[in-house]
Amino acid sequence: MQFPTVTGSTVAGTEFRLPRDFEGDLNLVFVAFSRDQQAAVDSWEPFVENLRARYERFQSYELSVLSRSYRLVKPFIGGGLRVDSDDETMRKRTITAYLDKRPFRWELEILSEHSMHAFLVTRDGEVRWHAPGPLTAGRADELETLLREPVAA
């Protein structure tokens, strides 16, 4: 499975084109469709912070996926996020994309927008792993096992 091409901007205002602009050899991408999914994303944060410290080739991102129709209110949405966060790392790694959600979900085999989804993606867009919802011990073990494996060039 390939991660679809997505254009968006970070909370800090930097334009991103994914997967091209991923910085890690392996990138954990949290795809969220609504604000109430933030708790599930946050459940991963201490674990992911530890992984970033131990695996130089690993990065993580939050991708907020909103319908194209919200593009008209983009300045209000982006501005609100900027005001809410003082964490510079979060501001650089949180990307908002306004797109047609149905084809995006179809490409990633996401059946429902009712939960967030975590994807481990290579720099060239290959999806190596996928898990819906909050962190569990099993998901942590699976992810760490994948990070220990060599990445093919």
C-alpha positions as CSV (number, residue, x, y, z in Angstrom):
1,M,0.0,0.0,0.0
2,Q,1.2,3.5,-0.8
3,F,0.5,6.6,1.2
4,P,-1.4,9.0,-1.0
5,T,0.1,12.3,-2.1
6,V,-1.3,15.0,0.3
7,T,-0.6,18.7,0.4
8,G,-1.1,20.6,3.6
9,S,0.6,23.0,6.0
10,T,2.0,22.7,9.5
11,V,0.7,24.6,12.5
12,A,3.9,26.6,12.2
13,G,2.9,27.5,8.6
14,T,5.3,25.3,6.6
15,E,3.9,23.8,3.5
16,F,4.2,20.0,3.3
17,R,3.7,17.5,0.4
18,L,3.5,14.0,1.8
19,P,5.1,11.5,1.4
20,R,7.9,13.5,-0.3
21,D,8.5,15.8,2.6
22,F,8.8,13.1,5.3
23,E,12.0,13.7,7.2
24,G,12.6,10.2,8.5
25,D,13.4,6.9,6.8
26,L,10.4,5.6,8.8
27,N,7.6,8.0,9.7
28,L,4.7,7.4,12.0
29,V,1.7,9.3,10.8
30,F,-1.4,9.8,12.9
31,V,-4.4,10.5,10.7
32,A,-7.2,12.1,12.5
33,F,-10.6,13.2,11.2
34,S,-12.0,15.2,14.1
35,R,-10.9,17.0,17.2
36,D,-12.3,14.4,19.5
37,Q,-9.7,11.9,18.2
38,Q,-6.9,13.9,19.8
39,A,-7.0,11.9,23.0
40,A,-6.2,8.7,21.0
41,V,-3.3,10.5,19.3
42,D,-2.1,11.8,22.6
43,S,-2.1,8.3,24.1
44,W,0.9,7.5,21.7
45,E,3.0,10.7,22.5
46,P,5.2,9.5,25.5
47,F,6.0,6.3,23.6
48,V,6.6,8.0,20.3
49,E,8.8,10.7,22.0
50,N,10.9,7.8,23.4
51,L,11.2,6.2,20.0
52,R,12.3,9.5,18.4
53,A,15.1,9.7,21.0
54,R,16.3,6.2,20.3
55,Y,15.9,5.8,16.6
56,E,17.6,8.5,14.5
57,R,15.8,7.5,11.3
58,F,12.3,7.8,12.9
59,Q,9.9,10.7,12.8
60,S,6.3,11.3,13.6
61,Y,3.6,13.5,12.3
62,E,-0.1,14.3,13.1
63,L,-2.2,14.7,9.9
64,S,-5.5,16.4,10.5
65,V,-7.7,15.6,7.5
66,L,-10.5,18.0,6.8
67,S,-13.0,18.2,4.0
68,R,-12.2,20.6,1.1
69,S,-15.2,22.6,2.1
70,Y,-13.4,23.7,5.3
71,R,-10.7,25.4,3.2
72,L,-12.8,28.6,3.2
73,V,-12.4,28.9,7.0
74,K,-8.7,27.8,6.9
75,P,-7.4,31.0,8.5
76,F,-9.6,30.5,11.5
77,I,-8.8,26.8,11.9
78,G,-5.0,27.2,11.5
79,G,-4.9,30.3,13.6
80,G,-6.7,28.6,16.5
81,L,-4.2,25.8,16.5
82,R,-1.3,28.1,16.5
83,V,-2.6,30.0,19.5
84,D,-3.4,26.8,21.4
85,S,0.1,25.3,21.1
86,D,3.4,26.5,22.6
87,D,5.2,23.1,21.8
88,E,7.5,24.0,18.9
89,T,8.0,20.3,17.9
90,M,4.2,19.8,17.8
91,R,3.8,22.9,15.6
92,K,6.4,21.6,13.1
93,R,4.9,18.1,13.0
94,T,1.1,18.8,12.9
95,I,-0.2,19.1,9.4
96,T,-3.6,20.1,8.3
97,A,-4.8,18.9,4.9
98,Y,-8.1,20.0,3.1
99,L,-9.0,17.3,0.7
100,D,-11.6,14.9,-0.8
101,K,-11.7,12.5,2.1
102,R,-13.3,9.5,0.4
103,P,-10.5,8.7,-2.1
104,F,-7.9,9.4,0.6
105,R,-9.6,6.9,2.9
106,W,-10.0,4.4,0.1
107,E,-6.3,4.5,-0.7
108,L,-5.4,3.8,2.9
109,E,-8.2,1.3,3.4
110,I,-9.8,3.4,6.2
111,L,-13.3,2.2,6.5
112,S,-14.6,4.8,8.9
113,E,-13.7,8.2,10.2
114,H,-14.8,7.3,13.7
115,S,-11.2,6.7,14.9
116,M,-7.8,8.0,14.2
117,H,-5.3,5.7,12.4
118,A,-1.5,5.3,12.8
119,F,0.6,4.5,9.7
120,L,4.3,3.6,9.6
121,V,5.4,5.0,6.2
122,T,8.8,5.0,4.5
123,R,10.2,8.1,3.0
124,D,9.0,6.9,-0.5
125,G,5.5,6.4,0.7
126,E,5.3,2.6,1.3
127,V,2.9,1.9,4.2
128,R,4.7,-0.7,6.4
129,W,2.2,-0.9,9.2
130,H,-1.3,0.4,10.2
131,A,-3.2,0.4,13.5
132,P,-6.5,2.2,14.3
133,G,-7.1,3.9,17.6
134,P,-5.1,4.5,20.8
135,L,-1.8,2.9,21.8
136,T,-1.9,-0.6,23.2
137,A,1.0,-2.8,24.5
138,G,0.6,-5.0,21.4
139,R,0.8,-2.1,19.0
140,A,3.8,-0.7,20.8
141,D,5.6,-4.1,20.5
142,E,4.7,-4.4,16.8
143,L,6.0,-0.9,16.0
144,E,9.2,-1.2,17.9
145,T,9.9,-4.5,16.1
146,L,9.5,-2.8,12.8
147,L,11.8,0.0,13.8
148,R,14.6,-2.5,14.6
149,E,14.5,-3.9,11.1
150,P,16.8,-2.4,8.4
151,V,15.2,-0.1,5.9
152,A,15.8,-1.0,2.3
153,A,17.2,1.8,0.3
